Amino acid sequence: MPSVIAYLGPQGTFTEAALLRLPGADEAERRPMRSVPEAMDEVRSGACDAALVPIENSIEGSVPVTLDSLVRDSPLVITAEVVLPVSFVLAGRADGAVATIASHPHALAQCREFLRSKHSGASTVDALSTAAAAELVAGGRADACVCARLAAERHGLDILADDIGDNPGAVTRFGLVSRPVAAVAPSGNDVTSLAVYIAHDEVGALLRVLTELEVRGVNLTRIESRPTGERLGRYAFFLDCTGHIADARMGEALMGLRRVCAEVRYLGSYPRDTGEAPIPAPPGLSDGDFDDASQWLERLRANGS
Ligand SMILES: O=C(O)C(=O)Cc1ccccc1
């Protein structure tokens, strides 16, 4: 476990709750940062060994600042993931009016229906995190906030409504990022994350990417595009692939992508935390099958039989 870990703070965020689920994190120095890019830059500068940041949630989708920092700034790799169920409270002062409600945009989005039906007159204020929103309320700069119960309690706020998320089963996925390192050994249920840039002026470029994965039996669990920031129409595609970079079929697929893509950024191989069972290799695509095929080719090249 890295010894100094930055995370999206302040104390009381869902990211902190996720961090505490990582084995060994209680012994690490945990450094709360104001924003996701600042947490990731602490790692790039060497001030911290790793950072835990939100990547996506099951309702609102990806966290754009995290994805943008992963592809636009100097390379980092994900070494672990944590999938955390999230439950929100509305916190403030029991005796006060609620004209402004602060929170992280993803928290506001996940409570949209509750806010619309119960506080349609209030305006929402984006904060850098749910716990930062609780600080705003404690400091009198917003009337209420959407946050974790723990953050409300820490700031002595009243719980105005409990469990206000529109989808009771909502989960958020967090990634532990570090400067590039070799992946830990396969766990048997791993994911490999990539960002690929395709040649935009070639017909079928994205199909070629998918084909490289499909012919090696590599399963895709997520594909998502983000603008590269160069100009309209330029996108990076984020791929989560079932398997580990040490698996033969993943290695072959990566080599294929390297040949057909304008650029491939490797974002790490790490154990899955979704609770989903591993997907077995399709027939003919196990490590043993690749090994057998490459030994056969070597024999043909060496002896012709
Ligand atoms: O703001 C927080 O507490 C975070 O950790 C980011 C976040 C926001 C909303 C849902 C899950 C995580």
Ligand as a Chemical Component Dictionary entry (heavy atoms), coordinates in Angstrom:
data_LIG
# 
_chem_comp.id                   LIG 
_chem_comp.type                 NON-POLYMER 
_chem_comp.pdbx_formal_charge   0 
_chem_comp.three_letter_code    LIG 
# 
loop_
_chem_comp_atom.comp_id 
_chem_comp_atom.atom_id 
_chem_comp_atom.alt_atom_id 
_chem_comp_atom.type_symbol 
_chem_comp_atom.charge 
_chem_comp_atom.model_Cartn_x 
_chem_comp_atom.model_Cartn_y 
_chem_comp_atom.model_Cartn_z 
_chem_comp_atom.pdbx_ordinal 
LIG O1 O1 O 0 -17.939 14.721 -3.236 1  
LIG C1 C1 C 0 -17.689 13.595 -2.763 2  
LIG O2 O2 O 0 -17.995 13.223 -1.634 3  
LIG C2 C2 C 0 -16.978 12.641 -3.629 4  
LIG O3 O3 O 0 -16.255 11.808 -3.142 5  
LIG C3 C3 C 0 -17.315 12.665 -5.092 6  
LIG C4 C4 C 0 -18.648 12.007 -5.247 7  
LIG C5 C5 C 0 -19.772 12.799 -5.437 8  
LIG C6 C6 C 0 -21.006 12.178 -5.575 9  
LIG C7 C7 C 0 -21.106 10.812 -5.496 10 
LIG C8 C8 C 0 -19.991 10.038 -5.282 11 
LIG C9 C9 C 0 -18.743 10.644 -5.172 12 
# 
loop_
_chem_comp_bond.comp_id 
_chem_comp_bond.atom_id_1 
_chem_comp_bond.atom_id_2 
_chem_comp_bond.value_order 
_chem_comp_bond.pdbx_ordinal 
LIG O1 C1 DOUB 1  
LIG C1 O2 SING 2  
LIG C1 C2 SING 3  
LIG C2 O3 DOUB 4  
LIG C2 C3 SING 5  
LIG C3 C4 SING 6  
LIG C4 C5 SING 7  
LIG C4 C9 DOUB 8  
LIG C5 C6 DOUB 9  
LIG C6 C7 SING 10 
LIG C7 C8 DOUB 11 
LIG C8 C9 SING 12 
# 
